[in-house]
């Protein structure tokens, strides 16, 4: 009897809505700070197409929805005609490889400084409480609390960004509701100190997020919309005192909008760069959410395989490993050694070094 090759769970197919994925290894959104002047550049064509496979799922780096959405140097946007046109060849290159490509749409909120804001104005948020100056080595100014009549304009920015993403050729969008940025600021009770209909109760704090989801779904269709959340994390001092309730409420609320997927950062990754177990689990959210469920958070090959085999998640996002190994699915298939990532080149503006120069397995063996 012929020996059978054991099935590798990460390399099994998955049907995500209308998308037939050939494997379960996801490239998550990774800021790379190489979009000069907030415009995507030709070197991104190489970077993303290197990591694209037939039936593979890629999510583009966090992409600003407006001129108030920026908080870091050279991150891309999708609110101008120039930006939309610049994305088109990048998306085309991924599609030529047979990949499925979503754009993560983003507003940093208070995680910004005067220099990134139009006319040097204060960043906007749900609050006027700022991030403690000195965190991440930056002098964060106090934000300006959005007035209630301004909030629909921000919701509309996300809607227009989603429309622009589809025009640029993306297969869909991921709404960035994680990592201490604007949507997360509204949701988390240690940041949101509003007393109007956008603050106080859990339902009120999640209202802004769900208004954005509704607007984006109405614009481009629920089958093209995902969302990223990090209820257990406290990135940029954005923490919730009852993360299980927040996560469960959002999972159940997102079901009402029938969105395609939910992408959640593991509780064990509540500190960037650290990896440790906590008593929290994504199981509550996983069991509540009816669409495709994606987890991110320091997974390696064996942990990812186990998460799939145990039906803990549908897909696993591998950030730093995919960054350093453009052919990660092939390496996982062969259980081949991995390139080590270089943290020092994650966010430099160089268009090649630490970006498109990580070797493929074939290069190593030639």
ABEGO torsion letter per residue (X at the ends): XBBBBBBBAAABBBBBEABBBABABBBBBBBAGABBGGBBBAAAAAAAAAABBBGBBBBBBBBBABAAABABBGBBBAABAAAAAAAAAAAAAAAAAGBBBBBBBBBAEABBBAAABBGGBBBBBABABBBBBGBGGBBBBBBBBBBAAAAAAAAAAAAAAAAAAAAAGBAEBBBBABGGBAAAAAABAAABABABAABGBAAAAAAAAAAAAAAAAAAAEAAABBBBBBAABABGGBBBABAAAAAAAAAAAAAAAGBABBBBBBAAAABBGBBBBBABBAAAAAAABABBBBBBGGBBAAAAAAAAAAGABABBBBBAAAAABAAAAAAAAAGBBBBBBBAAAAABABAABGAAABBBAAAAAX
